[in-house]
Amino acid sequence: MKQVFNGYLHGAERVLLAPAPPEFHLELNFGVGQQPILYLPTDNQRRQISRLTVTRHHLQLHTLQQHLRWPIPESQLPCLSIDYNSTGFSWHYETESAQVSLVRLPEQRLVILGSKRPLDYRVVISAK
């Protein structure tokens, strides 16, 4: 399964996967200086959040148990790549990457893209 989403968000959200498969690969392309927010499988009420935010210089993960932050380089063609599996996920952005352990609960079924500022995006999702 491969899905492609293109669009524009400003202070809004778009559900990308519902339900999210146990394993998937996601590539997010967006404009220079834009700050997308990804909810990696979350529940409808966002009680069990896994929020990944891209800023100009950092990638930040916020869950109930973890608050992590990684420096990332500025890019002229920003692309965040994520491989999600049963034990967590790995991410890759330009020359930086990391593996993150993450517990996924059964009710965490939605993958959502959001933005508080204008965001032009292209997302490609492939289920494994």
Residue pairs with C-beta under 8 A, 6 or more apart in sequence:
1 21
1 126
1 127
2 124
2 125
2 126
2 127
3 16
3 17
3 123
3 124
3 125
4 122
4 123
4 124
4 125
5 14
5 16
5 113
5 121
5 122
5 123
5 125
6 121
6 122
6 123
7 14
7 120
7 121
8 118
8 119
8 120
8 121
9 113
9 114
9 115
9 118
9 119
9 121
10 115
10 117
10 118
10 119
11 115
11 116
11 117
12 114
12 115
13 112
13 113
13 114
14 112
14 113
14 114
15 110
15 111
15 112
16 26
16 111
16 112
16 113
16 123
16 125
17 24
17 110
17 111
17 125
18 109
18 110
18 111
19 109
19 110
20 41
20 84
20 108
20 109
20 110
20 111
21 127
21 128
22 85
22 86
23 83
23 84
23 85
23 86
23 127
23 128
24 83
24 84
24 111
24 125
24 126
24 127
24 128
25 81
25 82
25 83
25 84
25 125
25 126
25 128
26 38
26 81
26 82
26 84
26 111
26 123
26 124
26 125
26 126
27 79
27 80
27 81
27 82
27 123
27 124
27 125
28 36
28 38
28 79
28 80
28 81
28 82
28 113
28 121
28 122
28 123
29 77
29 78
29 79
29 121
29 122
29 123
30 36
30 54
30 78
30 80
30 119
30 120
30 121
30 122
31 78
31 119
31 120
32 74
32 75
32 76
32 78
33 56
34 78
34 115
34 117
34 118
34 119
34 120
34 121
35 53
35 54
35 55
35 56
35 115
35 116
35 117
35 119
36 53
36 54
36 80
36 113
36 114
36 115
36 119
36 121
37 51
37 52
37 53
37 54
37 113
37 114
37 115
37 116
38 51
38 52
38 53
38 80
38 82
38 111
38 112
38 113
38 114
39 46
39 49
39 50
39 51
39 52
39 110
39 111
39 112
39 113
39 114
40 50
40 51
40 52
40 82
40 84
40 89
40 102
40 111
41 50
41 84
41 104
41 108
41 109
41 110
41 111
42 48
42 49
42 50
42 51
42 108
42 110
42 111
42 112
43 105
43 107
43 108
43 109
43 110
44 107
44 110
48 64
48 105
48 107
48 108
49 62
49 63
49 64
50 61
50 62
50 63
50 102
50 108
51 61
51 62
51 63
52 59
52 60
52 61
52 82
52 91
53 59
53 60
53 62
54 72
54 78
54 80
54 93
56 74
57 71
57 72
57 74
58 69
58 70
58 71
58 72
59 69
59 70
59 72
59 80
59 91
59 93
59 96
60 67
60 68
60 69
60 70
61 67
61 68
61 69
61 100
63 102
65 103
66 100
66 102
68 100
70 96
70 98
71 96
72 93
72 94
72 96
73 93
73 94
73 95
73 96
75 93
75 94
78 93
79 93
80 91
80 92
80 93
81 91
81 92
81 93
82 89
82 90
82 91
82 92
83 89
83 90
83 91
85 128
86 104
87 101
87 102
88 99
88 100
88 101
88 102
89 99
89 100
89 102
90 97
90 98
90 99
90 100
91 97
91 98
91 100
111 125
113 121
113 123
115 121
